[in-house]
Amino acid sequence: MAATYVTQAELRTNLGIGTLYSNAMVEEVCQTAEDLLNSYLWFDSVPVVAAALSQNVATLILASAGSY
């Protein structure tokens, strides 16, 4: 599956590499960058069960204690 955060064309343009590297190599770099970013993103792995706002302070109650 092709990387979606940055395309081959965008990477080639932004780095100014033109046709220096093969499509497969550039796609591998795009996919590796996306995988790295995904490892740092939070994808709703712990549900929020309650929320409150008091005097501009937000409080969230998570389903799993000590997750963060």
KEMIDO-871253 format. One record per atom (N, C-alpha, C): residue number from 1; residue in one letter; atom name; x, y, z. Coordinates in nm, 4 decimals. Example, Ala and Ser with C-alpha at 12.3 -4.5 7.8 and 13.67 -1.06 7.14 Angstrom:
<sekols>
1  A  N  1.3190  -0.5690  0.7800 .
1  A  CA  1.2300  -0.4500  0.7800 .
1  A  C  1.3200  -0.3300  0.7800 .
2  S  N  1.2850  -0.2250  0.7080 .
2  S  CA  1.3670  -0.1060  0.7140 .
2  S  C  1.2900  0.0030  0.7870 .
</sekols>
This chain:
<sekols>
1  M  N  0.0844  -0.1179  0.0000 .
1  M  CA  0.0000  0.0000  0.0000 .
1  M  C  0.0888  0.1241  0.0000 .
2  A  N  0.0543  0.2196  -0.0801 .
2  A  CA  0.1334  0.3425  -0.0913 .
2  A  C  0.1149  0.4300  0.0328 .
3  A  N  0.2213  0.4961  0.0712 .
3  A  CA  0.2158  0.5889  0.1829 .
3  A  C  0.1216  0.7037  0.1483 .
4  T  N  0.0511  0.7548  0.2490 .
4  T  CA  -0.0464  0.8611  0.2239 .
4  T  C  -0.0089  0.9953  0.2855 .
5  Y  N  0.0811  0.9976  0.3826 .
5  Y  CA  0.1177  1.1241  0.4464 .
5  Y  C  0.2013  1.2106  0.3523 .
6  V  N  0.2901  1.1473  0.2786 .
6  V  CA  0.3710  1.2177  0.1781 .
6  V  C  0.3835  1.1246  0.0579 .
7  T  N  0.3620  1.1778  -0.0591 .
7  T  CA  0.3686  1.0964  -0.1808 .
7  T  C  0.5101  1.0981  -0.2376 .
8  Q  N  0.5331  1.0068  -0.3306 .
8  Q  CA  0.6629  1.0033  -0.3984 .
8  Q  C  0.6912  1.1367  -0.4661 .
9  A  N  0.5923  1.1899  -0.5349 .
9  A  CA  0.6112  1.3163  -0.6072 .
9  A  C  0.6459  1.4296  -0.5107 .
10  E  N  0.5767  1.4360  -0.3969 .
10  E  CA  0.6049  1.5404  -0.2978 .
10  E  C  0.7464  1.5254  -0.2419 .
11  L  N  0.7841  1.4031  -0.2115 .
11  L  CA  0.9178  1.3800  -0.1558 .
11  L  C  1.0260  1.4145  -0.2584 .
12  R  N  1.0070  1.3735  -0.3807 .
12  R  CA  1.1044  1.4050  -0.4859 .
12  R  C  1.1192  1.5564  -0.5030 .
13  T  N  1.0068  1.6269  -0.5034 .
13  T  CA  1.0092  1.7732  -0.5198 .
13  T  C  1.0738  1.8406  -0.3997 .
14  N  N  1.0307  1.8043  -0.2808 .
14  N  CA  1.0812  1.8694  -0.1592 .
14  N  C  1.2295  1.8448  -0.1350 .
15  L  N  1.2770  1.7268  -0.1718 .
15  L  CA  1.4192  1.6965  -0.1538 .
15  L  C  1.5022  1.7314  -0.2768 .
16  G  N  1.4351  1.7584  -0.3868 .
16  G  CA  1.5062  1.7923  -0.5096 .
16  G  C  1.5858  1.6767  -0.5663 .
17  I  N  1.5332  1.5537  -0.5524 .
17  I  CA  1.6092  1.4369  -0.5982 .
17  I  C  1.5714  1.3925  -0.7396 .
18  G  N  1.4669  1.4520  -0.7951 .
18  G  CA  1.4275  1.4176  -0.9316 .
18  G  C  1.4130  1.2689  -0.9516 .
19  T  N  1.4846  1.2131  -1.0490 .
19  T  CA  1.4775  1.0698  -1.0779 .
19  T  C  1.6029  0.9965  -1.0308 .
20  L  N  1.6737  1.0550  -0.9356 .
20  L  CA  1.7980  0.9960  -0.8861 .
20  L  C  1.7773  0.8571  -0.8262 .
21  Y  N  1.6633  0.8369  -0.7579 .
21  Y  CA  1.6351  0.7083  -0.6933 .
21  Y  C  1.5140  0.6438  -0.7583 .
22  S  N  1.5054  0.5120  -0.7505 .
22  S  CA  1.3942  0.4381  -0.8097 .
22  S  C  1.2644  0.4665  -0.7337 .
23  N  N  1.1526  0.4411  -0.8004 .
23  N  CA  1.0222  0.4584  -0.7361 .
23  N  C  1.0093  0.3714  -0.6122 .
24  A  N  1.0603  0.2490  -0.6206 .
24  A  CA  1.0523  0.1569  -0.5069 .
24  A  C  1.1288  0.2116  -0.3860 .
25  M  N  1.2452  0.2676  -0.4089 .
25  M  CA  1.3257  0.3226  -0.2998 .
25  M  C  1.2565  0.4431  -0.2362 .
26  V  N  1.2048  0.5330  -0.3184 .
26  V  CA  1.1380  0.6528  -0.2667 .
26  V  C  1.0110  0.6132  -0.1914 .
27  E  N  0.9363  0.5172  -0.2441 .
27  E  CA  0.8151  0.4705  -0.1753 .
27  E  C  0.8501  0.4076  -0.0418 .
28  E  N  0.9599  0.3335  -0.0352 .
28  E  CA  1.0030  0.2736  0.0913 .
28  E  C  1.0344  0.3810  0.1948 .
29  V  N  1.0981  0.4882  0.1514 .
29  V  CA  1.1284  0.5998  0.2424 .
29  V  C  0.9989  0.6645  0.2900 .
30  C  N  0.9044  0.6867  0.1985 .
30  C  CA  0.7742  0.7453  0.2346 .
30  C  C  0.7027  0.6578  0.3368 .
31  Q  N  0.7003  0.5280  0.3122 .
31  Q  CA  0.6302  0.4355  0.4017 .
31  Q  C  0.6998  0.4263  0.5370 .
32  T  N  0.8316  0.4270  0.5381 .
32  T  CA  0.9060  0.4225  0.6640 .
32  T  C  0.8785  0.5467  0.7480 .
33  A  N  0.8744  0.6626  0.6838 .
33  A  CA  0.8434  0.7870  0.7550 .
33  A  C  0.7026  0.7813  0.8134 .
34  E  N  0.6079  0.7311  0.7365 .
34  E  CA  0.4699  0.7200  0.7842 .
34  E  C  0.4606  0.6230  0.9025 .
35  D  N  0.5281  0.5095  0.8924 .
35  D  CA  0.5281  0.4120  1.0016 .
35  D  C  0.5883  0.4715  1.1284 .
36  L  N  0.6955  0.5478  1.1141 .
36  L  CA  0.7585  0.6117  1.2289 .
36  L  C  0.6640  0.7111  1.2941 .
37  L  N  0.5997  0.7947  1.2139 .
37  L  CA  0.5034  0.8912  1.2682 .
37  L  C  0.3877  0.8208  1.3374 .
38  N  N  0.3368  0.7156  1.2765 .
38  N  CA  0.2244  0.6422  1.3358 .
38  N  C  0.2593  0.5830  1.4718 .
39  S  N  0.3850  0.5467  1.4913 .
39  S  CA  0.4240  0.4897  1.6204 .
39  S  C  0.4176  0.5926  1.7329 .
40  Y  N  0.4174  0.7221  1.6989 .
40  Y  CA  0.4098  0.8275  1.7993 .
40  Y  C  0.2694  0.8849  1.8154 .
41  L  N  0.1767  0.8491  1.7271 .
41  L  CA  0.0412  0.9040  1.7327 .
41  L  C  -0.0488  0.8169  1.8187 .
42  W  N  -0.1474  0.8797  1.8794 .
42  W  CA  -0.2430  0.8117  1.9644 .
42  W  C  -0.3672  0.7848  1.8814 .
43  F  N  -0.4061  0.6610  1.8685 .
43  F  CA  -0.5210  0.6236  1.7870 .
43  F  C  -0.6357  0.5724  1.8726 .
44  D  N  -0.6771  0.6505  1.9692 .
44  D  CA  -0.7916  0.6166  2.0544 .
44  D  C  -0.7811  0.4775  2.1148 .
45  S  N  -0.6642  0.4440  2.1642 .
45  S  CA  -0.6457  0.3124  2.2227 .
45  S  C  -0.7014  0.3029  2.3643 .
46  V  N  -0.7281  0.4175  2.4278 .
46  V  CA  -0.7883  0.4197  2.5609 .
46  V  C  -0.9105  0.5109  2.5544 .
47  P  N  -1.0300  0.4555  2.5697 .
47  P  CA  -1.1510  0.5369  2.5589 .
47  P  C  -1.1650  0.6385  2.6714 .
48  V  N  -1.2191  0.7550  2.6359 .
48  V  CA  -1.2556  0.8565  2.7345 .
48  V  C  -1.3966  0.8222  2.7818 .
49  V  N  -1.4144  0.8047  2.9134 .
49  V  CA  -1.5455  0.7663  2.9662 .
49  V  C  -1.6208  0.8831  3.0274 .
50  A  N  -1.5500  0.9924  3.0578 .
50  A  CA  -1.6163  1.1112  3.1118 .
50  A  C  -1.5283  1.2325  3.0869 .
51  A  N  -1.5930  1.3489  3.0803 .
51  A  CA  -1.5201  1.4738  3.0600 .
51  A  C  -1.5911  1.5851  3.1351 .
52  A  N  -1.5142  1.6825  3.1830 .
52  A  CA  -1.5714  1.7958  3.2539 .
52  A  C  -1.4899  1.9203  3.2227 .
53  L  N  -1.5562  2.0340  3.2279 .
53  L  CA  -1.4899  2.1627  3.2076 .
53  L  C  -1.5332  2.2547  3.3202 .
54  S  N  -1.4364  2.3028  3.3981 .
54  S  CA  -1.4656  2.3922  3.5101 .
54  S  C  -1.3592  2.5005  3.5157 .
55  Q  N  -1.3994  2.6245  3.5046 .
55  Q  CA  -1.3093  2.7392  3.5091 .
55  Q  C  -1.1953  2.7242  3.4081 .
56  N  N  -1.2320  2.6871  3.2860 .
56  N  CA  -1.1377  2.6692  3.1757 .
56  N  C  -1.0337  2.5595  3.1989 .
57  V  N  -1.0639  2.4647  3.2857 .
57  V  CA  -0.9778  2.3491  3.3075 .
57  V  C  -1.0567  2.2251  3.2656 .
58  A  N  -1.0050  2.1537  3.1688 .
58  A  CA  -1.0713  2.0320  3.1216 .
58  A  C  -1.0161  1.9115  3.1962 .
59  T  N  -1.1051  1.8226  3.2340 .
59  T  CA  -1.0673  1.6988  3.3008 .
59  T  C  -1.1251  1.5831  3.2218 .
60  L  N  -1.0416  1.4841  3.1911 .
60  L  CA  -1.0853  1.3647  3.1198 .
60  L  C  -1.0688  1.2439  3.2106 .
61  I  N  -1.1667  1.1559  3.2081 .
61  I  CA  -1.1584  1.0294  3.2808 .
61  I  C  -1.1420  0.9196  3.1752 .
62  L  N  -1.0321  0.8454  3.1849 .
62  L  CA  -1.0015  0.7411  3.0878 .
62  L  C  -1.0448  0.6053  3.1408 .
63  A  N  -1.0746  0.5138  3.0498 .
63  A  CA  -1.1205  0.3802  3.0870 .
63  A  C  -1.0117  0.2987  3.1576 .
64  S  N  -0.8864  0.3313  3.1324 .
64  S  CA  -0.7757  0.2565  3.1903 .
64  S  C  -0.6883  0.3503  3.2741 .
65  A  N  -0.6877  0.3279  3.4028 .
65  A  CA  -0.6081  0.4139  3.4918 .
65  A  C  -0.4590  0.3979  3.4647 .
66  G  N  -0.3846  0.5053  3.4735 .
66  G  CA  -0.2399  0.5005  3.4583 .
66  G  C  -0.1916  0.4866  3.3156 .
67  S  N  -0.2793  0.5109  3.2180 .
67  S  CA  -0.2389  0.4971  3.0793 .
67  S  C  -0.1471  0.6109  3.0351 .
68  Y  N  -0.1634  0.7264  3.0975 .
68  Y  CA  -0.0843  0.8417  3.0558 .
68  Y  C  -0.0276  0.9121  3.1765 .
</sekols>
